[in-house]
Amino acid sequence: MKIIAVIPARYEAIRFPAKLMQMLGEKTVISTTYKNVLETGLFDEVFVATDSEIIFDEIVSSGGKAVMTGRHETGSDRIAEAVQHIDCDIVINVQGDEPFLKLEPLKQLIEVFHNDENQEISLASLKIRLTEKEEIENPNNVKVITDNNGFALYFSRSVIPFHREVSYQASYFKHIGVYAFRKHALIQFSKLEMKPLEIAEKIECIRYLEYGMKIKMIETNFIGVGIDTPEDLEKARKLLSD
């Protein structure tokens, strides 16, 4: 299998515009993410997919690989355009605002496809257990629930499951926006119309569920910092300096 990583990078983020070009130590957020993914050594190639000349130039000027795309509603749609002419079997989508992703979670995602002999899984992604009430209720944290085999049932910005039975200790998991796609499933995804649940929640992987595709979720203990707000950037800077 040929495995590549693609980092979708949009300049005009809604909650924190230009966040990927903010400095994180001596490098920008997007350059830090690119460098960390490259240094895992897991991928045949690593690309940044962007509609921003600023981000494109940032990556290419430092010797990286970038692909210019059109404007897209979701990162997956952007990646689908970027990889349609790239020879590969598996595409790992690493979010540009998750600069501290480590080796082991990426290896776990890749292993899903090595073990999927019947090629039934369209994509795999990561989840991490939430324990703090504030984090569970934060709509910026996308929650996921799965079946007994680890396949996603639903993603939501709301608290799921709803904890009605007080005698039972419910478990909560945050979806980490790192995806591993079969290329053909990704291309198919980009041709499918958005359905009501995806539109309402603004969560792109719901589209797969609405069309009956399988998403395998892998639990990880990795704790990083997703940069969605200026406060998150300060947390990331502190993590880098510790």
N, C-alpha and C positions, 0 to 999 in steps of 0.2 A: 504494500500500500504506500502511495505517496501522500505524505501528510504535510500540510502547510498551515501557517497561522496568518490570520488577517485581523488587523486592528481597525475597526471603523472609527473614524474621527471627524466629528462635526465641530466647526468653529463656534457656531451660534447656538450654544446650549441654552435651553429655556431658563433653567434655574440659576445658571452661573455662566454667562457668556464668556468666551475666550478662556475657559478654565484649562483647556489642554495646553495652552501656551503660557500658563503661569509657571514661574520658576519653582523647582523642587530641588534644592541644593544647587548644583552647578548646571543642571539641565532642565528643560521644560518637562511638564508632566508627560506629554506624548513621547518625547525622546527617551524619558526614563522607562516608560512602559515598553517601548520598542526594544531598548537595550536589554531589559530584563527577560523579555520573551526570547530574544535571539540567543541569549547566554544560557538558556536551558539546554540547548543542543538537541531538542526533540524534533525539530522541524527541518524539512528539506529546504523551505524558503519561508521568509517572514515579510509581510507587506503591511503598509498602512493604506487604507482606502478612504479617500476624503474628497469633498467637493470644495475644499478651501485651498487656494494657492499658497496661503501663508503656512498651513500645516504641511502641504506637499513639499514646499521649499525647505522647511525645517528638517524634514526627514532626509530628503535627497542630498541636501548640502552637507550632511554629516556621513554620507556614504550608504544610507539606508535605501530600501525599495518602497516606492509609493505608487499608487494608482489613482488617477483622477476619475471621479464618477459624477453622475448627475446628482440632483437633490433627491433625497429619499426620506420617507416618514420613519423608517426603522433602520437600525444597523444591519439587520439581516438582509434587507432589500439592497442596501449599499454593497454588502459583501457579495451577494449574488451577481450583481453587475460586474464587480471587480474580478471574480474568478471564472466567469463564463468561458474565457479563452485561455485559462491556465490549466495545464495538465495536472490533475490531482484526484485523489479518491476521498480524502477526509480533510475538512476545513475546520480549523479551530478558530473561533471568534473570541478574541480577548478584548475586553472593553478598554478603550483608551484611558478612561479615568480610574482604572484599577491597576496602579503601577507596581504593586508589590506582590503580585501573584507568584507563587513558588512552583518548583519543579514537580512535586509529588501530586498535587491536584491535576495538573495537565497530563501526567502519566496515567492517572486513574481514568480520565476521560478517553484517552487513546485506547486503553485496555478494553473498554466497553466494546469497541468495534472488532478488536481481535477475537473476542469471545462470542460475538454475534454471528454464529455460523450461517444462520438462515437470512441474515441481513434484514431483520424485521424492525430494527431501531432506526428511526429517522435522525434523531439527534440525542445527545447526552448533555447534561449540565450539572452544576454544583449547587449544593445547599449546605447551610451551616445552622446549627441549633441556636435559637434565641432564648434567653432566659430573663432579660430585663424587661419590665412592663413597658417602659418608655420605648424601647426598641421594637417590641412586638406591635405597639400601637402606632408607630411612625409610618405614615403612608409612603414615605420614600423608600422604605424597606418592603420589597415585594415578597410576600409569603407564598409558600408552596405546600400543598398536601399531596401525598402519594398513596398508591395502593400497597398491598403487602409485598409486592415484588419490586417496589421502588420506582414504579412508573407514575409520572405526574398525573394527577386528577384535575387540579386547577391551581392557578396562580391568582393572587389578588393583593391589592394595596390595603384592603381591609384585613381585620384580624380573622384568620381562618386556621383551625376550626374555631367556631364560636363556643366559648366555655360555659355552657349552660349547666352541666352536671358538676356541681361543686365538689362532690366526693371523688371525682376523677381528675388526675393531674394531666392535663393536655400538653402535648408537645408542639412547639412552634419552630418552623424553619424558614430562614431567609434564603431567597434565591440569589445566588451570586451570578452576575450576568456574563458567564463564560460558557460558550456553547461549542460543542463538537458536532458538525454536520456531516452526513453523507452529501457529497457534492450534488448528486441528482435530486436529493430531497430539498436542498437549499434552492436550487434553480426552480423546482416545482413550487416551493413556498412563495417565491417572488412573483409568480404568475397568478397566485390565488388572490381573490378579492378579500379585503378586510371584512370581518363579520362583526356583529354588534358587541360581543364581549370584549374583543380586542380594542375596538374603538372606545368603549366605555372606560376600560381599565388603563389604556395606554401601555399594554404589555404585549410585546410582539409574539412571544412564544405561545400565547393563547391561540393564535391562528392555527398552529399545528394541531392543537387539541380540537378546535372547532371543525377541522377537516379529518379527524380520526387518526392522526399520526401518533406514533409512540415516542415519548420523551423519557429517557432513563435518567433518574436523578441519583447523583453520587454524594453521600454525606462526606464532608471534609471538616477538619479541625482548624483549617487555615483562617487566621484572623488578619485581615488587611484593612485598608481604608479606601472605600469608594469615594471619589471626590465629586460630590454633587453641589456643595455649597462652599463659600469662603471658609466656614468653620471647619469643614472636612479638610480643606487644604492646609490649615494650620495643624490639624492632627497629623497629616501626612508628613509635614515638615518636622514635627516633633519626633515622629517615628524614625525618620531618616537620620536625625541627629543623635538619637539615643544609642 
